Amino acid sequence: MLKIGNFENLLHLTNFMKKILLTVLSITVISSSLFAQEKELNTQKSHINTSKFRQLKQELPTPNKQHTASGAPGYEYTQQQVDYKMDIVLDDANKKLYGEEIITYHNNSKDVLDYLWVQLDQNVREAHSRNELIKGGGPDVLYRPSKFAGKFMGKPFDGGFKIEYIKDLAGNSIDYMINWTMMRINLPKPLASGESYQFKIKWWYNINDYTTSQGRSGYEPFPDGNRLYVIAQFFPRLAVYNNVEGWQNMQFWGRSEFALEFGNYEVNITTPKDHILNGTGVIQNPKDVFTKTQHKRYLNAKNEYNNPVFIVTPEEALASEKGFSKETKTWTLKAENVRDFAFASSRKFIWDAMAVQLNGKNTMAYSLYPNEGNPLWEEHSTRVVANTLKVYSEQTFDYPYPQATSVNAKQQGMEYPMICWNYGRPRNGKVSERVRKGMIGVITHEVGHNFFPMIVNSDERQWTWMDEGLNSFVEILAEYKYNPELFPMTKYPKNIVPYMKGDQSNISPIMSQGDNVHQFGSNAYAKPAAGLFILRQTIMGPELFDFAFKTYAKRWKFKHPTPADFFRTMEDASAMDLDWFWRGWFYTTGNNDIGIKDVKKYYVTDKPTEKAKAMAKRYGITASQLPPSLYLVSENSKNLSKKVKDNKPEDYKVLSNYIDANFTSEEKQQLKAPKYFYELTFEKPGDLVMPIIVEFEFEDGTKDRKQYPAQIWRLNDNEVTKVYPSNKAIKNITVDPDKQTADVDTSNNSWPKNKENNFDSFKKNQIKG
């Protein structure tokens, strides 16, 4: 606190600050605000820090040597490796899948393991699966006949794994226990750090018709008896053991997806001889599974960069689907450093291909689809795959795998390493814009999942948004690049507004386990994507955001990141404190609503205002003893000189003696501007803090725009005031004119509210009020 005896210090301070035209106004506003806060605190009880700008320390886990404070993997970071050798038989006649696998588990952790946990995802289709028991609610709006029959009539589908044996490589049986979708392998002796353990499992299951069961894999039946198989989650596979949670052995309830380890795969798949197949990895025996002509096309496609070429033509696919071969052939595929394996097989498949060059390295873009998918798929699918690989590589890291395949499957949208299933077919021979847009969008999204989470390997079972949300964000950029007219970016982030202003009892924070959220699509996909879009376009800017986002992707490719690793990396690589954003957007269900509460016009005078006099009194001096200063006063102030009222440059002549005595020559030259001063008061009925984007339209038709950072709300969460000096009279003021901040109520975003584009009409209301 400054004492009266230090008045010379006050003079020195204020003489230094008077170089800014609005000095005293700022002092009085700040001083009155501080004194008001001090008075309020003196009358209130003590409280904890509830500021929306407080650090996110309590919400985030403590950094350690595995997951560091910077968001990078630490020098003691470890993760397991699991390798698989499998022999698979697809029994098309009986709709069954048979498998034998040898699993090699590498314990790279520092821990000793007494048992291993294996995921049995097919068990959600057991005849008496628990996932139906947790679903509440009354009857569906409608039931298709197949669904009604399956749900209420006859025997339930006999799904789920049928485990024939689990043995070590010497043939000794291994003790195990199945808890629905999880199986515990009880090791004969503890597995020490650095050791490996091998065992084998033999199993089979009935393949489901996914068009009625709505599963992520199975078969699609056709009227002529043909089937199109998309096979995934088809083998017992190891759960993740990491240095954050230990075993990730949450049950699979059918929605939240998978946490998996990286490893190498060698897979032999026996199918009918007339089937065409592709899957995760690279086909090792193309000569054995293609005709000579098809094999030649398969090789030539590696040099086609501009347009897709056929490996299997539409005519060949039509001929093949008319016969049902009873002979078989075996496809051999290998994949390195992948977290999962899936494949698609059918005699109906057309196959086209195109090479994609990424920084001098080739990768293949493939599409497999039945004739029912044409002409839509022939025109777009492989081109969309190529575009997606290019855009995602630009935003993250170069796609590291040798191929990416898009498979047309009815009602599907699902991803696996190097392969995905996607919906979209012409209806009655016609392709509507909606169908085309949906097909391009789902291919972009599912191919994009190769990056999140197939490579940046987050835990989908726990944090769905880390793969779906991040992927949906980059998808926006890729779709725009493919067709900016069909996928304009102008709909973001306002697309999330209806969800965010909805019923709070039906909304969950993004930071919720995936099985426990309301409105899954908006929660896990759209809202995280919209938030990242706001970060990139409005808060951080593309340059800062892109570098930080790419840093996160590169740090955590082929590793297991957590939400904290993402949040910390984005800040570490950008020098921006974003804790306020993570807390509001990810940890709460709050929404953004910023509006204009009040606009006042001010004028210049050399007469001390009442606030200035009050400040002088607090320091024990008179107003005449205040240092030389200029003051801004509202139009109805008693201190207002009529000769200065219009704020014209020549009006400052009435202050000429004062100006000559107190302004430098350089400062005098600046007196031509500003002519006008406006006090803007912004209110924030919404819970979130956001930047204030303001567009000023002047009477001459020109415009100016200001963006006040979100930190403007740090000392007052309800309203803030800014003084805006201008050379021109303002006609209109608009907050967030381009809808960049997902503002849920734009009715308070403009001034004048009565749409009368003239200040005087508003001024009368202000004086009257």
N, C-alpha and C positions, 0 to 999 in steps of 0.2 A: 504494500500500500504506500503511495507517494504522500509524504507529509508536506505541510505548508512551507516548512523551512527549505524544502527542496524545489521551490518554485522556479529557480533558475534552470533546474533540470527539465522541468515541464516546458519552459520556453524553448530550450534547446531541442527537445523532442518534437514539439509542435512546429517549430520553424523548419525542421527537417521534413516533416510530413506534409507541410502545406504545398509542396510542389505538385501534389495531386489535387485536381479541382474539387473532388468530392470528399476531401479529407474529413471535415468536421461532421458531415452527414454520417460517414462511416463510423466515426468515433461515437457519435451520439447514439446511433442504432446499436452498436456493439455494447456500449456502456449500459444503456437502458436494458438491453437483453440480459447482460451479466447481473445487473442489480436485481432484475426481476427474478432471475434464476436463483440468486442468492436468497432473496426473500422467500421464494417458494420452498427452497430446501430447508430453510429455518423453521418452516411450519409443517413439514412432512416428516414421516418416520424414515429411518434409514432403509436403503434398498440395495439389492445386488445390481450388477451391471446388466442392464437389459437392452443396451444399445444394439441396434442391428448391424453395427460395424465392429462389434467385439470380435476378437479372434476366435477361430474355430477349434481352439485347443481341446476343449472338453469333448467335442464330438468325434474327433479323429483319434485313432490309436497312437500310442506313444511310438515315435520312430525307434528303429533298432538297426542292427547290423545286416538284417535281411531286407528291410524296407526302410530306406533312409528318410531323413527330414526333407531332403530335396525332392523326394518322389522317385528317385532312381533305385534300382536294385543295389543292395549293399554287397560288400565283399564276402559276406558269409551267406549270401542267398543261395539256396539249393532248390532243386526240383527233381522229382522222380522221372524215370524213363521206363516205358513198357513196350516191349516188342511182341508182335503177333505173327505166327505162321498158321494159316487156315486153309482147310479144304472144305469147300461149300458145294452142296448139290441143290439146285433149284428144280424141284419136282413139279413141273407145270400141270401135269395131268391131275395130281392130287392136291395141288395148292399147299405144298409143304416145303419147308426149308430145313436141310440137314447140315450140320457142321461139326467139325473137329478142329480144335485149335491148340496150339502150344504157346504158352505165355511165358515170356521171360521178364521178370520184375527186377529192376535195378534200384536198390535202396541207396540213393545219393544223399539222403538226409544225414544229419548227425545222430539220429535217433535209432534205437533198437526197436524193431517191430515184432510183435507177438502174433499178429494176424494181418490179413489183407482183406479189404472190402471190394467186392465185385458188384457192378450194377447189372440188374436184370430188368431192363426197361420193358421188355415184352410182357412182363407180368402184370402190367396195368390192364391187359386184355384177358386175364384169367376169368374163368366162368363166374366167379364171385368176387370180382375185383373190388377193393376198398374205395377206389376213386369215385364210384357211383354213390357210395354211402355218405360222402361228405358234401354232396351237392344238395342244397336246399331248393325251395321254390315249388310252385305248383306245376300244372301241365304246361307243356310247350304251346306256343301259339298255334302250331300245326305240326303234323307228323306225315312225312312221306311214307308210303306203304312199307318200304323196306325197313325204315327206322321203327315204325310201329310194330311190325312183326318181330324185329330183333329185340325190342324193348319189352313187349308185353306178351308175346306169343311164343310158344315152343321153348326149346332148350337154349340157354345162352351160348354164345360162341366159346368154343373150347380153346382159348388162347393161352399164351404164356409159355415160358421155356419148359421143356421136358428134359431135365438133366439125366443123362444116362450114367455118366461117371465123372469123377474128378480124381486124377491120379498124378503121381510124380512120373518122371521119365523112365523110372525103373519098373513102373507098373503097379506100385503100391498105392492103395487107396488113401485119399486125404480126407480128413474130417472137415465137414463144413456144416453151416447152419444158414437156412434161408429165412429172412425176414421180409417177406413180400417182394419189393423191388431191389432189395439189397441182400447179398450173400457174403457171409464171413468165411474166409478160408482160414482154418486153424492150423498154423504152421507147425510142423513136427518139432522144430526148434526155432528160437528167436532169430530173426534176420538182422545181422549186425550192419552198421554203417559201412557202405562200400561193397557189400555183398550182393549177389544176385540169386534169384530162386526161379526154377522152371517147373511148370506143371501143365497138365493138359486137361481139357474139358470136352466131353462129347455131348451133344444136345440136338434137339430138333423142336420145331413148333409149326402149328397151323398158320398159314399166312392169311391175314384178314383182308376183307374187301374194304378198303379205306373210304370208298365213296359212301358207305353207310355208317361205318364206325368213326369216321373223321380222324383217323390216326395220321401220324406223320409219315408212315410208310405202309406198304402192303401192295395190293393190286387193284387195277381198274378193269372191270369186265366190259367186254363189247358184245353186241348182240350175236355175232357170228361165233362166239366161243373163244375168241382171242382175249388175251389179258396183257396189260402193260404193267410191269412190276417196277416199283421204286422201293428198294430194300435198304433199310437203315435201322439202327439200334437192334441189329439182328444177331449180335453175338455177345456173350458175357464179356464185359470189359471193365478194367480197373477204375475205381474211383480215385480222386485226387487225394494225395497226402501232402500237405504243404506246411510251411512254417508260420502260418497265420491261424489256422483252425485245426491242424492235425488232419484227421480223416474228414473229407467232405462226403458224408454218407446220409444226407437228407433223402428221404423217400421221394420217388418220382410220382407225383400226383397227376401227371398228364399235361401240365401247362409249362411250368418253369423247366427250362431245358437242362443242359448238361455241363458238368465239370469233369474234364478229362486230361490225361497226361499225354505228352508227346512220345512218339516212338516210331519204329520202322515196321512196315507191313509187307509180307509176302502172302498173296492170296490166290488160290486156284478155285475158280468157279465153274462148275459143270452145268450147262444149260442144254435145252433142245438145240439140235444142229442148225435149225433155221432162225435162231435168235440172234439179235445184234445187242451188244452189251458195252457199256463203258462204266467206269467207276473211279474211285480215288486212285491216283497213281498213273502209271504208264503201262500199257499192254506190252508184255514181254514177247509174245508169240503171234504177232499180227499175221504172219504168213499162214498160220494154222487155222485162224478163225475168220479170215476174209477170203473172198474169191481172189483170183490173181488180179482181176481188174480193180476190185475194191482196194486191194493192197497197194497197187500202183497209185491210185488216187490218194490213199492215206499218206503216202510218202510225198507226193507232189504238193499236197496241201501245205506242207511246211514252208513252201516258198511263195505262197499266195498271201499278199498283204492288203490288197485293196477290196476284194470281194470274196465272199464265201464260195467254196466249191464243194460239190457233192462227193462224199465217200460212198454212201449208199443212196441211190437215187429214189425219187418217189415211185417210179415204175417198178424198181426192184422190191421196194417195200410192199407195194400192192400185190405183186406176184407171190411174195413170201407169205403174206398173211392168209393166203387161200389154202395153204397146206399146213398140216401139223406133223412135223417130223418126229419119229420115234427114236431117231438116232441122237447122239449127244456130241458135244465138243466141250473142251475145257479152255477157259480164258485164264491166263496168268497175268496178274498185275502186281507191281511193286510200288511202294510209296515210302519216302524217307521223311522223317521229322514231321509227321502229321499227328493230329490228336484224335482222329476217328477215321472210319472207313465206311463207304456206302457205294451202292451200285444200282444201275437200272438195266432192265433186260426185257426185250419183246421182239417178236417177229415183225411187228408193225413199224419199227423204227426206220425213218429217214435219218441220214447223218450228213451234216455239212460242216465245213471247217475253214478256218482262216488263221494265218499266223499274225502275231502281234509282237512288235519290237519295242522293248523297254530298255532304253539306254544300251543299245547294242546287243541285248540278249533276247532270244526268241522264246515266246510261249505260245501255246495253241489255244484258240477259242473254238469250242465245239458246241453243236446243238444236235440233240436227238429228239425227234418228234414224229407222231403218226401223220398220215395224210389229212386227218381231221384238223390238224393245226395249220394247214396251208390255206391261202397264200401268206397269212400273217407271219408265221414262223420263218419261212424261207426268206422273207423280206427283212425281218428285224432281229431275230434272236441272236445270231452270232455277232452281228454288228454291235448289238447292245453289250454283249459280253466283252468285246474288244474295247469299247468305249469305257466301260466300267473299270476294267483293269488299268487303263491309262490314267483316268482321273484319280482313282484311289491311290495309284502309285505316286502321282504328283503330290497328293495331300499327305502321304504317310511314308512309304518305302516301296521300292520296286518289288512287284509281285514275284515271289521266289520259286513258285512251283512251275512244273513243265506244262500244265494245261489247266483249263477251267471249262466245265461242261454245264450247259443248260438243258434240262430235260422237260418236255411238255407233259404235264400230268394234271388231270382234271382236279380242280378244287385244291390244288396244292400250292404251297409257298414255303419251302423248307430248304435248309442249307447244310452242307457237309464239306469237308476239305476237297477242293477241286471239282465238286459236283453239287447240283441243286435241282430241285423240282419246282416247276413254275406253271401257273394256270394261264388261261387265255386262248380261246379258240373262236373262229368265226361262228356266227349263229345264222343258220339257214343260208349259208354261203356268203353272208355279208359281214363286213368288219366295221363295226361302229367306232367312233372316236373313243368312247368309253372303254371298249374292249381293247383297242390298240394301246391306249394310255395305261390301262391296268396291266397289260402284259409287259410293256416296256418297263413300267415301274417295278413290278415284282421281280423281273430278271435282274434289274439293276440292284435291287435290295438284296436278293439272295446271293448273287455273285459277290456283292460287296461284303457279305459275311465271311468271305475267305480271309479278310483282313481283321474283322471284329466278329466273332471271337476265335476264328480258326487259327490265327497267328498271334494276335494280341489276345492271349488266352484267358479272358476273365471268367469268373464263376457265374454262369448263367442261372444256376439253380438258386443262388442267393441274390445276385444283383442283376436282374434282367436288363436294366437300362444301360449297363456298361457295354453290352453288345448291341442290343436293339436301338437304343437311343443314339449312341455314337455312330452306328451304321446308318441310321435314318438321316442323320445330319449330313454325312458325306454323300449319301444318296441324292440329296437335294442338288448338290453341285454337279454330280454326274448326270442326272436327268436334264438339268438345264443345258449342260454341254451337248447332250445328244440332240435335244430339240427344245430350244428356248421358247418357242411359241406354244408348244404343247405343255411345257413344264415351266411356266414363268416363276421367278423367285418372289414376285410381288405379293404372293399370297402368304408369305411367311414374315413375321411370326403370328400374324393376325388369325391364322387358322386355328390356333390354340385357345382363342378368347372364349368361345362358347363353353369349352370344358372348364376353364379356370374361373368363370363367373357362375358356375353351376352350383348345385346343392352340395354344401360342404360335407354333409353326412355321406355323400357318395363319391368322395374324392380322397385319395391317399397321398402322402408324401412320396416323391420319387424314391427316396431312401427307405424302401420297404421291401421285404422279401417277396419275390414275385408271385407266390401263391396267395398272398394275403392282401392284394390290392384290388380296389374297385376300378372299373373302366380300364382294363389291362392295356388296351391299345393306346389310349391317350396317355396313361401314366408312364408306360415303359418305352413307347416309341415317339409319340408326337411331342410331348412336353419336353423331354430331354433334348430332342432335336431342335425345337423352337428356342430353348435356352441357349444352346450352343450357337444357333444362328444369331441371336441377339448379341452374344459375346463377340462374335466375329465381326458382324456388320456395324455394331453400334458402340459397344463398350470398349473393346480392345482395338478394333481395326484389323483388317485382313493380314497385314504384315506381321504384327505381334502375335495374333492368334495362330496363324498358319505355322509359324516357327515353333511355338509352344506345343501345338497339337502334334506336329511331326516329331518333336522331341519325345513326347510321350509314346507315340507309336514305335519309334526306333528303340527307345529304352526297354520296352516291354514286349517286343516281338519275340515269339517262342518262349514267353514266360507267363507267370500268373500275376497280373496286377490286381490291386484292390482299389476301391473308390478313393482312398486317401492318396494313393500313388498318382492317380489322375489329377486330383485337386492340387496337390503339392507341385507336381511337374508343371502344370499350367501357370502357376504363380512363379515358380523357380526360373522358368525360361522366358518370362515376360517382364519381370520386375513390377508386377501389378498385384496389389492386395485384393483378392477376389473373395475373401471369406464371406463378406456380406452377400455376395451373389449365390455362393454355394448354399449358405444357410437358408436364404429366402426361397430360392427356386427349387432346391433339392430336398431340404429338410422340413419344409412347411407346405401347406396348401394355400398360402396367401396368394393374392393377385395384385396386379398393378392398376392403380387409378390415380392419375395426376391431373389436376385442373387449374384453371385461372380463377382465383378467388377475388382479386381486386386489381384495379389499375388506377394509379393517380399520376397527375401531371405536376411537375415541380419547376420552380424558377429560382434564379440566382439573386442573392442579396448580400450586402455586407453587414446587415443588421443581425445581431445575435438572436437566435430563436429561443423559445421557452426552454427547450431541452439544453441548449448551450448555457443559458443562464443557470439552470438547475445544476449543471455540471460544475460551473464556476463556484457556485455556492458550496458544493460538496468539498471543494478544495480551499474554501475559505477566502475566496477573492470575489471581486465584483465582475460583472460582465464586461465593463470597460477595460479590465485588466487582462482579459483573454488575449492571447497572441493574435496578430493579424490573421484573419480567416475569411473565407467565403462560406455562405450557407445556402442550402437548398430548402425552399419552403413551398408548401402546397399553395394552390391558387387562392384559397380563402384565408390565407394567413394575414394577420395584421401587419407583419413586417414586410409585406410585399410592396415594392416600388412599382407604380403603374408604368413608369418609363422602361422598366426592365421586363415587363410582363410578357411581351411577345418573344423574348429570347432571341431577338435579332442581333447580329453582330454589332450594329451601331448603338444598340441599347446599352452595351457595356460602357459607353462613354460616361454614363452617370457615375461609374465607379473608377473613372480615370485616375483621380488622385490616389485612390487606394491601390489601384493596379500599378501605377508608376512607382509607388513606394515599396511594393512588396513582391512584384513578379520580376523574374529575370527577363532579359531580352528574348531569349528562346521561348519562354513561357508565353510572352505577349504575342508572339507570332501564332501561337496555337489558339488564340482566343476567337478565331473565326469559327471554331467548332468546339463543342456541340451547340446546336440551337435549342434542342429540346431535351428534357429529362423526364423519364417515366419510372415510377416505382411500381414494380410488378410483384404481386403477392401470389405465390403458388400454394395450393393446398394438396394434401395427399390422403384422400379417404381410404385408399388401398393399403394393404399390409406391407407390400414389397417396397423397397427403395430401388429407384431407377434413375438414370440420367434424365434431365429435363431438356427436351429438344424443342426449341421455340423458333417459329418462323414469324417474322415481322413483314407485313405488307404496308408500303407507304402510299401516301396519297398520289404520288406520281406513277404508281404501278410497279415500282421496283420492289425487290425483296432482300431481306437479310436473314441469316439464320445463326442462332447461338445454341451450343450444347453445353449445359452445365453438368459436370460429372455427378454421379450418384452421391458422392461424398458431401454434396451440398446439404444433405439431410442429416448429417452426423450429429448436430447439436439440437435439432428440432425435428421430430419425426412427423409432425402434423402440417406445418407450413413454413415456407421460407420466403424471404423478400430479396429482390435484386433491383438495383438502379440501372436503367438502360439509357445511356446518353445517345442522342441521334441528331443528325443534321436535318432530318426530314420528319414531317408529321406522320404519325402512324395511323393507318386506316384500319387494319385488322391484325390480330395476334392469334396464332394457332399453336397449340402444344401438340407435339408428335404428329406433324402433318402427314408423314408417310406411313404412320402406324408401325413404327419400329420397335415398340416396347410392350406389345400385347396389352395395351390399355383396355380394360374391360368396360369402361364407360366414357365415351367421347362427347357426351352432352355438355361436359364442363371444360372442354378443350379449346374453346374459342372465345375471343372477345372482339367486338361487343356481343353479348349473348343474344341481344334482341335483333341482331343482324343489321342494325342501322350503322352503316359504315361512316359514321361521323362522330368525332370525339365529343362535340358539344352536347349531343343528346345524352351521352353517357355521363358527361360532366354534371349535367343538371341532376341526374339521379344521385350522383355522389354527394353533391352539395345538400340535396334534399335529405339524403340519408344521414 
